[in-house]
Amino acid sequence: MNEQLPGRPTSHSRVTLSRIMTAIDVNLYGTVHGGVLMKFVDDVAGASAARHSGGTAVTAAIDEIVFVEPVRVGDLVHAYAQVNWTGSSSMEVGVKVVAERWDVVPNEPVTVATAYLVFVAVDVSGHPRGVPPVLPENVEDERRFREALIRREHRLARRAAIQRARAEEEKAE
C-alpha cells in the first residue's frame, strides 16, 4: 500500500443507479422503507468505490444518512454517487438520492436522501489494498473533499474518545 498509484479524477468514480419503487418496498406507513433506501445507497456507493479503486471495496462505515422526503410506490428513484476523498486504502463516497414522482406534473426530481459512506478497498484475501488518490476536478469536488476530511476527523476523534472512556471504566473497576 506504500506505492503511490496514479490519481483518478472525481468523474471516474461517478455512478448512477435507478429503479422504480414497488409495493414490496413499502413500510407500515405506506411509504418506501428506509432500509430499502439504505441498501440502494450502499449499492450505488459500493459501485462507485469499486470503480475508483479498480476492484473490490467493502463498506466500513456509514457516516451519515439523512432522509429528506418520503419515497412512495411508483416513484422512479435515482441514486448518484462519487468518491469524495481517498486515504491509503479507504474512500469516502457521497450519495444523493432523488425521486421523480409518477403522479405529479411536471415531475421535477425531488431530493429524498443524502449519505456519506466509507469503503475500504480489499484484495482477494480480504486485506486492505491501496487506492488511487482522487483528483477533484472543480470547486464543488474540492468542497466535497474538504468536508470529507472534516467528517473523517470527527469519526476518528469520536472513536478515540470512546476508547478513552472505556479505558477509564476498566481502570475504575
Buried (B, 14 or more C-beta within 10 A) or exposed (E): EEEEBEEBBBEBBBBEBEBEBEEEBBEEEEBBBBEBBBEBBBBBBBBBBBBBBBBBBBBBBBBEBEBEBBBBBBBBBBBBBBBBBBBBBBBBBBBBBBBBBBEEEEEEBBEBBBBBBBBBBBEEEEEBBBBBBBBBEEEEBEEBBEBBEEBBEEBEEEEEEEEEEEEEEEEEE
